Amino acid sequence: MTLGENSRRIVMLLALALGIAGPAQAAPAPQRTVTVFAAASLTDAMRKIATLWVAQGLPAPTLSFASSSVLAKQVEQGAPADLFISADLKWMDWLATRHLIRTDSRETLLGNSLVLVERSNALKPVTIAPGLDLVGIIGPGGRLAVGDPASVPAGIYARQALTKLGLWNSVSARLAPAENVRAALLLVERGEAPAGIVYASDVTAAPGLGIAGTFPDDSHDAIVYPAAVLQNAGDADDAGRFLAFLSTDAAKQAFRKAGFLTVGK
């Protein structure tokens, strides 16, 4: 090797050692924790999906469950959240009119059914149709557990169905309105109400309860779960990635196992 070649080699080695031979590879930015506001009926399914997300080496999401109405109002008041999943269109539209969601991210994730539920040891299957004796089902002094029909999606659907079937007037004074659908379910589980109207998916989380009957689909608005990234998301990209994960085969399987109906994008 000549003296010139040796000098060039030394210069190249020094350049590599000092990191000036080429641009350095930037380390990937760490993904932040995604905060999800989700309807109470999604509690069990979302917790399962969160474990699938973490299994990929990603930070565990922060999950907050309540009635869609409560969560939407918290978002309006500035609560820090990245993603909102509602149990109806009303509260997602409510946020949209206030420019609090990223409309290009909005999609419908799931569907559900409305059912009449009773304790398994007292289950009496019925056909839900006009003329059904709901008062007889709940008995003397009994009340029918529902989500609050004034604001809770499950309660709004229940009122629509009971009205359409001509049953509302007979039971409207005998309701036990709850702050969310899971609270209504709990009233029946504890025996504080002999029957309740909840989602089919809720019954999968309550082995002591059974479905007495399913409300006809045309008796109420379609039960859908829209999701969207929020305008005040700390990182819209991370929130979008988590939202996309909810449409993967693994997540859809978890939703179906929890009693939900999955829909395509």
Steps between C-alpha positions, in 0.01 A plus 500: 500500500643840403534790740214685321267203522583454866422866572165478325412189702584673827282799404207271421534312830509828692188621316310186589611522862383859524167425330558737209515246220120513444175601664421323826186285521241670722359283779125435462291732712347317796126454467298676769212357699167542320204611713170350384155619607261211427135422564442289813373204298849465349673444835587130475575494129729804515692362796564180307608693191731712714687182600540410132642847435746471787606154380646674194738690726295822501411715801177402673217735406318693769134394485215705644145361491170675563180588320568651158321817612725542804817443300396737221435777751837435665666540161315828449628618837859430395568159654826362358412214266615379160222275375123488556278197438128567540211254530289709265523759226341777706794570729760466226299746289474725806880520521529541123276808499734649761805421284645275770573195285722449197226424250735330253574234762138419583378148428234255614654209688224283639135412529290349780153371589254613767375230736279441800707339773406311818679295762567151366316329787183695415536512123174483307560534125252724320439635153541876508213645303199729544286379789787360706411516870815670630322606818424137570865408438635749754221416746336701778733772625770397254681738269656465159872586495607716205766755415360847561272558197580872510867460413642146512503336154369163627216683673423705189482183291281339768255788495486492120426126501242513777325790331499332158352183653238690697647400836643829623194636677453182700854499649629858482409557865664172602851564373825485695715738292876450537799719415621253234406163358739308726340659804160385371639150456631505857154581636372175351807303610446612860131421488409865550299486176339180368573590137687753292561615146866489400719404205552137402874550554444594865356158579832333414648680801224383736490118518217512755269667251324381187324651201123473525443655160653718229338821381426511126764694309236722344365607840792737561780681321787281390741449790842605372827599660681784320860581592716803427829663595440812706618846399688542828680166465850519640627310196250445220730249327518273806124529549449415133719194529300374797174568315632301202589215735134476601422385146761223489390138492622444857301794634189404302518150642512642852200724426298209360587282797366778723168494313544791259433506128802610299466707187736571213649838436 
